Amino acid sequence: MRCPTLAELPPPPPGRTGWPWTEGGAPVGDPGPGGRWPSVTVVVPSFRQGAFLEETLRSILLQGYPELEVLVMDGGSKDETVDVIRRYEAWIAGWVSEPDSGQSAAINKGWRRSTGELVTWLNSDDLLLPCWAEQTAGLMAREPGIDAAYCDVQVIDTQSRPLWLYAGRAPTVEEIVLTWKTPFAQQGFLVRRSVIERCGYIDEALHFTMDTEYWLRLLVHGCRFQHTGGTLGAFRVHEAAKTTTHHAVHVANMLTVTTAFIERAPPEMADLAQRARQRQHWNAAHAKYDGRRHAEARAFALRHLADNGWRALPRVSAMVGLSLLGGPGHRLLGLVRRIRAAASP
């Protein structure tokens, strides 16, 4: 489906200006060698985010891309979500608003209905930025050996004001399973349909770390990732966002992801799986401490001690001591981190 122009879309609400309200993307140029742009599907999983959904949809529709399919999979929202969808229905290839078992199930439902050669999902409170489709799909059209592409992402607030930049970097199995760090943000990534056919769909048992698990699974299968360059997506931080409201589930999901890797790692990754086994409860302790859940941090630190024996005693003792100090412990750790950062080259 051809992307609409700014003039074809409903007028923006009063007071809303800039991208994607009063500014739209120009039609993409010549595709170059090969003669055509690959088709792209963006699935929007949605639940009770009607306040942000219109901005999300406009940021997709105004990409100026000639072959863009948009599917909205809503979980039965009772807010203004359906009204927003109906306003933009002429440019949406398909949508539902019905109860589901969560975001991962909604993504899979959309991916199974999709027809694009390249697919992604975009949460209903996040945005794509100008030129996302042209740059990301163009990269994958020029580089057939790339299985997935990702970009830098701007973190924004409820008013779409920039907060900080989430710069993407090349993902590795080691970083994900040993540090629990996600090397790039999900917003703005693209993956080939052939990768889904080979590696499967999103794990519907996970509700917070489904993206991290998916990157890990693709890496284990040998998929190649490529950074597009540039800031092409936006991730919205607000009080109702899942990542701000369900810390305990996030930690539990990461333990599940790590345990699954340990149990299923191929023989050539056996050493890495053992190292992941030794670190998983330490990562959980750190996550709980950073979330100021001090009793849970101490419990996971002691499990780390049980996993690794007395050699882990110094670090476990430090974690227990800091957690018992509460707020002063956080300030002390922050000071230590700043000193280390200043001393590093």
SERO-4910 file (N, C-alpha, C, O; in steps of 0.05 Angstrom, whole numbers):
BEGIN
 pado doro    nc1    nc2    nc3   cac1   cac2   cac3    cc1    cc2    cc3    oc1    oc2    oc3
  Met    A     17    -24      0      0      0      0     18     25      0     38     26     14
  Arg    A     10     44    -16     24     70    -17     19     86      8     -3     87     18
  Cys    A     40     98     19     37    115     42     22    140     34     27    151     12
  Pro    A      3    150     50    -11    175     44      6    199     48     27    198     61
  Thr    A     -2    221     36     11    246     40      0    260     65    -21    251     76
  Leu    A     13    280     75      3    294     98    -25    306     93    -42    305    111
  Ala    A    -30    316     69    -55    328     62    -78    308     62   -101    315     66
  Glu    A    -72    282     58    -92    262     56   -101    252     84   -123    241     87
  Leu    A    -85    256    104    -91    247    131   -110    266    145   -111    290    138
  Pro    A   -124    257    166   -140    276    182   -123    298    194    -99    294    199
  Pro    A   -134    322    197   -118    344    209   -110    337    237   -124    323    251
  Pro    A    -87    348    246    -78    343    273    -95    356    294   -109    376    288
  Pro    A    -95    347    319   -109    360    340    -98    388    344    -75    393    337
  Pro    A   -113    406    356   -103    434    361    -78    434    377    -76    419    397
  Gly    A    -59    450    369    -34    453    384    -13    433    378      9    436    388
  Arg    A    -18    413    361      2    393    355     16    401    329      3    405    308
  Thr    A     42    404    330     58    412    307     83    395    304     89    379    322
  Gly    A     96    398    282    121    382    277    114    354    268     91    348    261
  Trp    A    135    337    267    131    309    260    116    294    282    123    298    305
  Pro    A     96    278    274     84    274    248     57    287    245     39    276    233
  Trp    A     55    311    257     29    326    256     27    345    233      8    343    217
  Thr    A     46    363    231     45    383    209     68    379    190     71    394    171
  Glu    A     85    359    195    107    353    178    105    323    169    101    306    186
  Gly    A    109    318    144    108    291    134    133    285    118    148    303    110
  Gly    A    138    259    113    161    252     98    156    254     68    134    250     58
  Ala    A    177    261     53    175    262     24    175    234     13    186    215     25
  Pro    A    163    229    -11    163    203    -23    192    194    -27    210    210    -34
  Val    A    197    168    -23    224    158    -26    233    159    -55    216    159    -73
  Gly    A    259    160    -59    269    163    -86    272    137   -101    259    117    -94
  Asp    A    289    137   -121    294    114   -138    307     92   -121    325     97   -106
  Pro    A    297     67   -123    308     45   -107    336     37   -116    350     23   -101
  Gly    A    345     46   -139    372     39   -148    373     11   -160    352      2   -171
  Pro    A    396     -2   -159    398    -29   -171    377    -48   -160    372    -48   -136
  Gly    A    365    -63   -178    344    -81   -170    316    -71   -178    298    -87   -183
  Gly    A    313    -45   -180    289    -33   -191    264    -32   -174    244    -22   -184
  Arg    A    265    -41   -149    241    -39   -133    248    -38   -103    269    -48    -95
  Trp    A    230    -27    -88    233    -27    -59    220    -52    -47    198    -60    -56
  Pro    A    233    -66    -28    220    -89    -15    195    -80      1    195    -59     13
  Ser    A    175    -97      2    151    -91     17    157    -93     47    172   -111     55
  Val    A    144    -76     63    149    -74     91    123    -76    106    103    -63     98
  Thr    A    122    -92    127     98    -93    145    106    -83    173    126    -91    184
  Val    A     90    -64    183     93    -55    211     68    -64    227     46    -55    221
  Val    A     72    -81    246     50    -90    264     51    -72    289     72    -68    301
  Val    A     28    -62    296     25    -45    320      9    -59    341    -16    -60    340
  Pro    A     22    -72    361      7    -84    383     -2    -61    402     13    -43    408
  Ser    A    -27    -63    410    -39    -40    425    -56    -50    447    -71    -70    445
  Phe    A    -55    -35    470    -74    -40    491    -75    -15    509    -56     -9    523
  Arg    A    -97     -1    509   -102     22    526    -81     44    523    -72     56    542
  Gln    A    -73     49    498    -54     70    492    -66     90    472    -51    101    456
  Gly    A    -92     93    474   -105    111    455    -95    139    455    -97    153    435
  Ala    A    -84    148    477    -74    176    479    -50    180    461    -44    202    453
  Phe    A    -36    158    454    -11    160    438    -14    148    410      2    153    393
  Leu    A    -35    132    406    -36    115    382    -37    132    357    -25    124    337
  Glu    A    -51    154    357    -53    170    332    -26    180    323    -19    179    300
  Glu    A     -9    189    342     18    198    335     34    175    324     50    178    305
  Thr    A     31    151    336     45    127    327     38    121    298     55    117    281
  Leu    A     12    120    293      3    113    266     12    133    245     21    126    223
  Arg    A     10    159    252     19    179    233     49    177    227     58    181    204
  Ser    A     65    170    247     94    167    243    100    144    224    121    144    211
  Ile    A     83    124    223     87    102    204     77    110    176     91    107    156
  Leu    A     53    121    175     40    126    150     53    148    134     51    149    109
  Leu    A     67    166    147     80    189    133    109    183    125    124    202    121
  Gln    A    116    158    123    143    151    115    148    156     85    171    156     76
  Gly    A    127    160     69    130    164     41    139    139     26    150    142      4
  Tyr    A    135    116     37    145     91     26    124     79      7    100     80     14
  Pro    A    132     67    -15    112     57    -35     99     31    -28     77     25    -39
  Glu    A    112     14    -11    102    -13     -5    101    -17     25    118    -32     35
  Leu    A     82     -4     39     82     -6     68     54    -16     77     34     -4     71
  Glu    A     55    -37     93     31    -49    104     30    -44    134     49    -50    148
  Val    A      7    -34    144      4    -28    172    -19    -46    183    -41    -46    172
  Leu    A    -13    -60    204    -33    -77    218    -34    -69    247    -13    -68    260
  Val    A    -58    -64    258    -61    -57    286    -75    -80    300    -97    -88    293
  Met    A    -62    -91    320    -72   -113    336    -77   -103    365    -59   -103    381
  Asp    A   -102    -95    370   -109    -84    396   -122   -106    413   -136   -123    404
  Gly    A   -116   -104    439   -125   -124    458   -152   -120    470   -157   -130    492
  Gly    A   -169   -104    456   -196    -99    467   -197    -75    484   -211    -74    504
  Ser    A   -183    -54    477   -182    -29    493   -210    -16    494   -225    -17    475
  Lys    A   -215     -4    518   -240     10    522   -237     41    522   -256     55    528
  Asp    A   -213     50    515   -208     79    514   -214     88    485   -231     77    472
  Glu    A   -200    109    476   -205    120    450   -192    105    427   -192    114    404
  Thr    A   -179     83    433   -163     68    413   -179     62    387   -169     68    366
  Val    A   -202     50    390   -217     42    366   -226     67    350   -226     66    325
  Asp    A   -233     89    363   -240    113    348   -216    123    332   -219    131    309
  Val    A   -192    122    343   -168    130    329   -163    111    305   -158    121    283
  Ile    A   -166     86    309   -162     66    287   -181     72    264   -173     72    241
  Arg    A   -206     77    271   -226     82    250   -220    107    234   -227    109    211
  Arg    A   -209    127    247   -202    152    233   -180    147    211   -179    161    191
  Tyr    A   -164    127    216   -142    121    198   -146     94    183   -127     84    171
  Glu    A   -170     84    184   -175     57    173   -169     55    144   -162     34    134
  Ala    A   -173     77    129   -169     76    100   -140     69     93   -135     59     71
  Trp    A   -121     74    111    -93     69    105    -81     46    121    -57     41    120
  Ile    A    -99     32    135    -90      9    151    -99    -17    137   -123    -19    130
  Ala    A    -81    -35    133    -87    -60    117   -106    -78    133   -120    -94    121
  Gly    A   -105    -77    160   -122    -94    176   -120    -87    205    -99    -78    214
  Trp    A   -141    -92    220   -140    -87    249   -160   -104    264   -180   -113    252
  Val    A   -155   -109    289   -174   -122    306   -173   -108    333   -153    -96    340
  Ser    A   -195   -110    348   -195   -101    376   -210   -123    391   -235   -123    392
  Glu    A   -195   -141    403   -207   -164    417   -187   -173    438   -163   -169    436
  Pro    A   -198   -185    460   -180   -195    481   -158   -214    470   -164   -231    454
  Asp    A   -134   -211    480   -112   -229    474    -96   -235    499   -103   -226    521
  Ser    A    -75   -251    496    -60   -259    519    -35   -241    523    -17   -249    538
  Gly    A    -35   -218    511    -13   -199    516      1   -190    490     -6   -197    468
  Gln    A     21   -173    494     35   -160    472     48   -180    453     46   -178    429
  Ser    A     61   -200    464     75   -220    446     55   -234    428     60   -239    405
  Ala    A     32   -242    440     11   -255    424      1   -236    402     -5   -245    380
  Ala    A     -2   -211    409    -12   -191    389      8   -188    366      0   -187    343
  Ile    A     34   -187    373     54   -185    352     53   -209    333     53   -206    309
  Asn    A     52   -233    345     51   -257    328     26   -258    311     27   -267    288
  Lys    A      3   -249    322    -22   -249    307    -18   -231    282    -26   -238    260
  Gly    A     -5   -208    286      0   -190    264     20   -201    244     16   -199    220
  Trp    A     41   -213    254     62   -224    237     50   -246    220     58   -249    196
  Arg    A     32   -262    231     20   -284    215      2   -274    193     -2   -287    173
  Arg    A     -9   -250    197    -27   -238    177    -11   -221    157    -22   -214    136
  Ser    A     14   -215    163     29   -197    147     37   -209    120     38   -233    117
  Thr    A     43   -191    101     52   -200     74     79   -188     67     90   -196     46
  Gly    A     91   -171     83    115   -157     76    139   -176     74    141   -196     89
  Glu    A    158   -169     57    183   -183     56    200   -177     80    216   -193     89
  Leu    A    197   -153     91    210   -144    115    189   -137    136    168   -125    129
  Val    A    193   -145    161    172   -141    181    184   -129    206    207   -132    212
  Thr    A    166   -117    222    174   -106    248    149   -103    264    127   -108    255
  Trp    A    152    -94    290    130    -84    305    138    -58    318    161    -53    323
  Leu    A    117    -42    323    122    -16    336    100    -13    358     76    -13    351
  Asn    A    108    -10    383     89     -7    404     72     18    400     81     38    388
  Ser    A     48     17    410     28     38    404     33     64    419     17     83    416
  Asp    A     55     66    434     62     92    446     89    102    436    100    122    446
  Asp    A    101     88    416    127     95    405    124    107    377    102    107    366
  Leu    A    146    115    366    145    129    340    167    119    321    188    109    330
  Leu    A    162    122    295    183    121    275    190    150    267    172    167    267
  Leu    A    214    155    261    222    182    254    226    184    223    227    164    210
  Pro    A    228    209    213    229    212    183    252    196    171    274    193    182
  Cys    A    246    184    148    265    169    131    271    141    142    288    127    131
  Trp    A    256    132    163    261    106    174    258     84    152    277     68    148
  Ala    A    236     84    138    231     63    119    252     63     96    262     42     88
  Glu    A    257     87     86    276     89     63    303     79     71    316     64     57
  Gln    A    313     88     95    340     81    103    343     52    111    362     38    103
  Thr    A    324     42    126    326     15    137    320     -6    115    336    -25    112
  Ala    A    298     -3    101    292    -21     80    312    -19     57    319    -39     45
  Gly    A    322      5     52    342      9     32    368     -6     38    380    -18     21
  Leu    A    376     -5     64    400    -20     72    397    -49     67    415    -62     56
  Met    A    373    -60     74    370    -89     71    366    -97     41    373   -119     34
  Ala    A    356    -78     25    354    -84     -4    382    -85    -16    388   -101    -34
  Arg    A    400    -67     -7    427    -66    -18    445    -89     -7    464    -97    -21
  Glu    A    439    -99     16    455   -119     29    439   -144     35    429   -148     57
  Pro    A    437   -162     15    420   -186     18    430   -205     40    415   -222     49
  Gly    A    455   -202     48    465   -220     69    458   -212     97    463   -226    116
  Ile    A    445   -188    100    437   -178    126    410   -190    133    391   -189    116
  Asp    A    407   -201    157    381   -213    165    364   -194    181    339   -196    180
  Ala    A    376   -175    195    361   -156    211    376   -130    213    401   -130    213
  Ala    A    361   -108    214    373    -81    216    362    -67    240    339    -71    248
  Tyr    A    378    -50    252    369    -34    276    381     -6    274    399     -1    257
  Cys    A    371     12    290    379     40    288    383     52    316    377     39    336
  Asp    A    393     76    317    393     92    342    364    101    348    348    105    329
  Val    A    358    104    374    330    111    381    330    134    401    346    134    420
  Gln    A    313    153    396    310    176    414    290    169    436    267    161    430
  Val    A    297    172    461    279    169    483    264    195    487    276    216    488
  Ile    A    237    193    489    220    217    491    201    215    515    198    193    526
  Asp    A    189    237    522    170    238    545    142    237    534    137    234    510
  Thr    A    122    242    552     94    240    543     87    262    523     68    258    507
  Gln    A    102    284    523     97    306    504    115    303    479    116    322    463
  Ser    A    128    281    476    146    275    453    171    293    453    184    297    433
  Arg    A    178    303    477    203    319    479    226    300    484    224    280    499
  Pro    A    249    305    470    272    287    473    284    287    501    286    308    514
  Leu    A    292    263    510    304    260    537    333    252    534    351    266    543
  Trp    A    339    229    521    366    221    516    366    202    492    345    194    483
  Leu    A    390    195    483    392    179    459    400    150    467    418    147    483
  Tyr    A    387    131    456    393    103    459    409     94    434    397     87    414
  Ala    A    435     95    435    452     89    412    455     59    410    462     45    429
  Gly    A    449     48    386    451     19    381    479     11    376    496     26    366
  Arg    A    485    -14    384    511    -26    378    507    -55    371    486    -67    376
  Ala    A    528    -67    359    525    -94    349    519   -114    372    533   -114    392
  Pro    A    499   -130    369    492   -149    390    510   -174    389    519   -182    368
  Thr    A    514   -185    413    529   -210    415    514   -228    435    501   -218    454
  Val    A    516   -254    431    505   -273    451    517   -269    478    503   -269    498
  Glu    A    543   -264    479    557   -261    504    546   -238    520    541   -241    544
  Glu    A    543   -215    508    533   -192    523    505   -196    534    500   -189    557
  Ile    A    488   -208    518    460   -211    527    458   -230    550    445   -224    570
  Val    A    472   -253    549    468   -273    570    485   -268    594    478   -278    616
  Leu    A    507   -254    591    525   -249    614    519   -223    629    524   -221    653
  Thr    A    508   -203    615    504   -177    627    474   -169    627    467   -149    641
  Trp    A    458   -183    612    429   -176    610    425   -149    597    404   -136    601
  Lys    A    445   -139    583    442   -113    569    432   -118    541    441   -135    526
  Thr    A    412   -101    533    401   -102    507    417    -82    489    416    -58    495
  Pro    A    431    -91    469    450    -74    454    436    -53    437    449    -33    429
  Phe    A    411    -56    431    397    -35    415    367    -36    422    357    -57    432
  Ala    A    354    -14    418    325    -13    424    309    -25    401    318    -26    378
  Gln    A    286    -36    408    269    -50    389    257    -31    368    253    -39    345
  Gln    A    251     -6    375    238     12    357    255     16    332    278     24    334
  Gly    A    243     11    309    256     17    284    272     -7    272    285     -4    252
  Phe    A    272    -30    285    286    -53    274    270    -65    251    245    -61    249
  Leu    A    283    -79    233    270    -94    212    283   -122    210    307   -125    213
  Val    A    266   -142    204    276   -169    201    264   -181    176    241   -175    169
  Arg    A    278   -198    162    268   -211    138    247   -232    145    249   -246    166
  Arg    A    227   -235    128    208   -256    132    221   -284    133    212   -302    148
  Ser    A    242   -287    117    256   -313    117    268   -320    144    270   -344    151
  Val    A    275   -299    160    286   -304    187    264   -315    205    269   -333    221
  Ile    A    240   -304    203    217   -313    219    211   -342    212    206   -359    229
  Glu    A    212   -348    186    207   -376    177    228   -395    188    222   -418    193
  Arg    A    252   -386    191    274   -403    200    276   -404    230    281   -425    242
  Cys    A    272   -382    244    277   -380    272    252   -379    289    253   -381    314
  Gly    A    228   -376    277    204   -376    292    194   -348    300    206   -328    293
  Tyr    A    172   -348    314    158   -324    322    166   -315    350    183   -329    363
  Ile    A    154   -294    360    160   -284    387    150   -304    407    130   -317    404
  Asp    A    165   -307    429    158   -325    451    135   -312    467    139   -292    481
  Glu    A    111   -324    465     87   -312    477     87   -315    507     70   -304    521
  Ala    A    105   -332    518    106   -334    547    120   -310    560    118   -307    585
  Leu    A    133   -294    544    148   -271    554    132   -245    548    121   -242    526
  His    A    130   -228    568    114   -204    565    131   -178    566    121   -156    561
  Phe    A    156   -181    573    174   -157    576    200   -159    560    209   -140    549
  Thr    A    211   -183    559    237   -186    547    235   -202    521    254   -215    512
  Met    A    212   -201    508    208   -216    483    227   -207    462    236   -224    445
  Asp    A    234   -182    461    253   -172    441    281   -182    447    295   -191    428
  Thr    A    290   -181    472    317   -190    479    319   -220    472    340   -229    461
  Glu    A    299   -236    479    300   -264    473    301   -269    443    314   -287    434
  Tyr    A    287   -252    428    287   -256    399    314   -250    387    324   -265    370
  Trp    A    327   -228    396    354   -222    386    373   -245    393    389   -254    376
  Leu    A    371   -255    417    388   -277    425    383   -302    408    403   -315    399
  Arg    A    358   -308    403    352   -332    387    363   -329    359    374   -348    347
  Leu    A    360   -305    347    370   -300    320    401   -303    319    412   -314    301
  Leu    A    414   -292    340    443   -294    341    453   -323    343    472   -331    330
  Val    A    439   -339    360    446   -367    362    443   -381    336    458   -400    330
  His    A    423   -373    320    419   -385    293    438   -374    272    437   -382    249
  Gly    A    456   -355    280    476   -345    262    466   -322    245    479   -316    224
  Cys    A    445   -308    252    435   -286    236    453   -262    239    466   -258    259
  Arg    A    455   -246    217    471   -223    216    455   -197    221    434   -193    208
  Phe    A    464   -181    239    451   -155    245    468   -132    234    493   -134    232
  Gln    A    455   -110    226    469    -87    216    457    -61    226    432    -58    225
  His    A    473    -43    235    464    -17    244    460      1    219    476      1    201
  Thr    A    437     15    219    431     32    195    446     58    196    451     70    174
  Gly    A    453     68    219    464     95    221    440    114    224    420    112    210
  Gly    A    443    133    241    422    153    245    401    145    266    398    122    273
  Thr    A    386    166    275    366    162    295    339    161    281    329    181    270
  Leu    A    327    137    280    304    133    263    279    123    278    258    119    266
  Gly    A    281    120    304    258    111    320    258    127    346    277    141    353
  Ala    A    235    125    360    232    139    386    217    121    405    197    108    398
  Phe    A    227    120    430    216    104    451    206    122    473    220    138    484
  Arg    A    180    119    479    167    137    498    168    126    526    161    103    531
  Val    A    177    143    545    178    136    573    155    150    587    152    175    585
  His    A    138    135    600    116    147    616    108    128    638    115    105    637
  Glu    A     92    138    656     86    122    680     71     97    675     73     77    690
  Ala    A     55     96    654     39     73    648     53     52    631     43     30    626
  Ala    A     78     59    622     93     40    605    100     15    620    105     16    644
  Lys    A    100     -8    606    105    -33    619    132    -34    633    135    -44    655
  Thr    A    152    -23    620    179    -24    631    182     -8    657    201    -12    672
  Thr    A    163     10    662    165     26    686    147     14    709    151     22    732
  Thr    A    129     -3    702    109    -12    722    112    -41    730     99    -49    750
  His    A    128    -57    717    129    -86    723    158    -96    725    166   -113    710
  His    A    173    -84    743    201    -91    747    205   -120    753    222   -133    742
  Ala    A    188   -131    771    192   -159    780    188   -178    757    203   -198    754
  Val    A    168   -173    739    164   -191    717    187   -190    697    195   -210    685
  His    A    199   -166    694    222   -163    676    245   -180    685    257   -194    669
  Val    A    251   -179    711    273   -195    722    267   -225    718    284   -241    711
  Ala    A    242   -233    724    234   -261    721    237   -270    692    246   -292    687
  Asn    A    229   -253    673    232   -259    645    261   -263    637    267   -282    622
  Met    A    279   -246    647    307   -249    640    319   -274    652    336   -286    639
  Leu    A    310   -282    675    319   -308    686    309   -331    668    324   -350    664
  Thr    A    285   -328    658    274   -349    640    290   -350    614    297   -372    605
  Val    A    296   -327    603    312   -326    578    339   -338    582    349   -354    566
  Thr    A    352   -331    604    379   -341    610    379   -371    614    396   -386    604
  Thr    A    360   -381    630    358   -410    635    353   -425    610    365   -447    606
  Ala    A    336   -415    592    331   -428    567    356   -430    550    361   -450    537
  Phe    A    371   -408    550    397   -409    535    416   -430    547    428   -445    532
  Ile    A    418   -431    573    436   -450    586    428   -478    579    445   -495    573
  Glu    A    402   -484    578    393   -511    573    395   -519    544    397   -543    538
  Arg    A    393   -499    526    392   -506    497    416   -497    481    416   -500    457
  Ala    A    436   -486    494    459   -475    479    472   -497    462    475   -520    472
  Pro    A    480   -491    438    494   -510    421    521   -517    434    531   -502    450
  Pro    A    533   -540    426    558   -549    439    580   -528    438    596   -526    457
  Glu    A    582   -513    416    604   -493    414    600   -470    434    618   -454    437
  Met    A    577   -468    446    572   -447    466    570   -458    494    559   -444    512
  Ala    A    580   -482    498    577   -495    525    592   -479    546    581   -476    569
  Asp    A    616   -468    540    630   -452    560    615   -427    567    614   -419    590
  Leu    A    603   -414    547    588   -390    551    563   -396    568    556   -380    585
  Ala    A    550   -419    563    527   -427    579    534   -430    608    519   -423    626
  Gln    A    558   -442    613    567   -445    641    572   -418    654    565   -414    677
  Arg    A    584   -400    640    589   -373    651    562   -359    656    560   -344    676
  Ala    A    543   -363    639    516   -351    643    503   -362    668    490   -348    682
  Arg    A    507   -388    672    496   -401    696    507   -389    721    493   -384    741
  Gln    A    533   -383    721    547   -372    744    539   -342    749    542   -333    772
  Arg    A    529   -328    729    524   -300    732    494   -292    734    488   -270    741
  Gln    A    476   -311    728    448   -303    725    436   -291    751    421   -272    750
  His    A    443   -303    774    431   -292    798    445   -266    807    434   -250    822
  Trp    A    470   -262    799    483   -237    804    470   -215    788    466   -193    798
  Asn    A    464   -220    762    450   -201    746    423   -194    759    414   -171    759
  Ala    A    409   -214    769    383   -209    781    386   -193    806    370   -175    812
  Ala    A    408   -198    822    413   -182    846    417   -153    839    407   -135    852
  His    A    433   -148    818    438   -120    809    413   -106    800    408    -83    808
  Ala    A    396   -121    785    371   -109    775    353   -102    798    340    -81    799
  Lys    A    352   -120    818    335   -115    841    346    -91    858    330    -75    868
  Tyr    A    372    -90    860    384    -68    875    379    -41    861    371    -22    874
  Asp    A    383    -40    835    378    -16    820    348     -7    822    342     16    821
  Gly    A    330    -27    825    302    -21    829    295    -16    857    271    -13    864
  Arg    A    315    -14    875    311     -9    903    294    -30    917    279    -24    936
  Arg    A    296    -54    907    283    -77    921    305    -92    936    314   -113    927
  His    A    312    -81    959    337    -89    972    336   -117    984    356   -131    982
  Ala    A    314   -125    996    312   -152   1007    314   -173    985    328   -193    988
  Glu    A    302   -167    962    304   -186    939    332   -186    928    342   -207    919
  Ala    A    345   -163    928    373   -162    918    391   -179    936    408   -194    926
  Arg    A    387   -178    962    403   -195    980    398   -224    976    416   -241    976
  Ala    A    372   -231    971    366   -259    967    379   -270    941    390   -292    942
  Phe    A    379   -254    920    392   -263    895    423   -263    898    436   -280    887
  Ala    A    433   -244    914    462   -244    919    471   -270    933    492   -281    927
  Leu    A    455   -279    952    461   -303    966    459   -328    948    474   -347    951
  Arg    A    440   -327    929    439   -349    910    463   -349    892    473   -370    884
  His    A    473   -325    886    498   -323    870    521   -335    886    539   -349    874
  Leu    A    522   -331    912    543   -343    929    541   -373    928    561   -387    926
  Ala    A    516   -384    929    512   -413    927    521   -424    900    531   -446    899
  Asp    A    517   -408    879    525   -417    852    555   -418    849    565   -436    835
  Asn    A    570   -400    862    598   -396    856    617   -402    879    641   -402    876
  Gly    A    606   -407    903    624   -413    926    637   -389    938    629   -366    932
  Trp    A    657   -394    954    668   -372    971    683   -351    954    687   -329    964
  Arg    A    691   -357    930    704   -337    913    686   -313    908    696   -291    901
  Ala    A    659   -317    910    641   -295    905    634   -280    931    619   -260    930
  Leu    A    646   -287    953    639   -275    979    645   -245    979    627   -230    989
  Pro    A    667   -235    969    672   -206    971    650   -189    957    640   -170    968
  Arg    A    643   -197    933    623   -181    918    595   -184    931    580   -165    932
  Val    A    589   -209    941    563   -213    954    562   -196    979    541   -184    986
  Ser    A    584   -196    995    584   -180   1019    580   -150   1013    566   -137   1028
  Ala    A    592   -140    992    589   -112    984    560   -107    976    548    -86    984
  Met    A    547   -125    962    519   -121    954    501   -121    978    484   -104    981
  Val    A    506   -140    996    489   -141   1021    492   -116   1037    473   -105   1047
  Gly    A    517   -107   1040    522    -83   1056    509    -58   1044    497    -42   1058
  Leu    A    512    -55   1018    500    -32   1004    469    -33   1006    456    -12   1011
  Ser    A    458    -56   1004    429    -59   1005    418    -52   1033    397    -41   1036
  Leu    A    434    -60   1053    426    -53   1081    427    -24   1086    413    -13   1103
  Leu    A    445     -9   1073    448     20   1076    425     35   1064    419     58   1072
  Gly    A    412     23   1044    389     37   1031    398     60   1014    417     57    997
  Gly    A    386     83   1017    393    107   1001    422    115   1002    433    120    981
  Pro    A    434    116   1026    463    122   1026    480    103   1010    500    110    998
  Gly    A    472     77   1010    486     58    994    485     64    964    505     61    950
  His    A    462     73    955    460     81    926    477    105    920    489    106    899
  Arg    A    478    124    939    495    148    934    524    140    934    540    151    917
  Leu    A    532    122    951    560    113    952    567     98    926    589    103    915
  Leu    A    550     80    917    555     66    892    557     85    869    573     82    851
  Gly    A    539    105    868    540    125    847    566    140    846    577    145    825
  Leu    A    576    147    870    602    160    871    625    143    861    642    152    846
  Val    A    624    117    869    645     99    859    644     96    829    665     96    816
  Arg    A    620     94    818    617     92    789    627    117    774    640    114    753
  Arg    A    622    140    785    631    165    773    662    167    774    674    175    755
  Ile    A    674    158    796    703    158    798    715    139    778    735    146    765
  Arg    A    703    115    775    713     96    755    711    107    727    729    104    710
  Ala    A    688    120    721    684    131    694    704    153    688    714    155    666
  Ala    A    710    169    708    729    191    704    757    181    701    773    193    687
  Ala    A    763    158    713    790    147    712    795    130    687    818    126    679
  Ser    A    773    121    674    777    105    650    786    122    626    778    145    625
  Pro    A    802    111    608    812    127    585    790    134    566    795    147    546
***
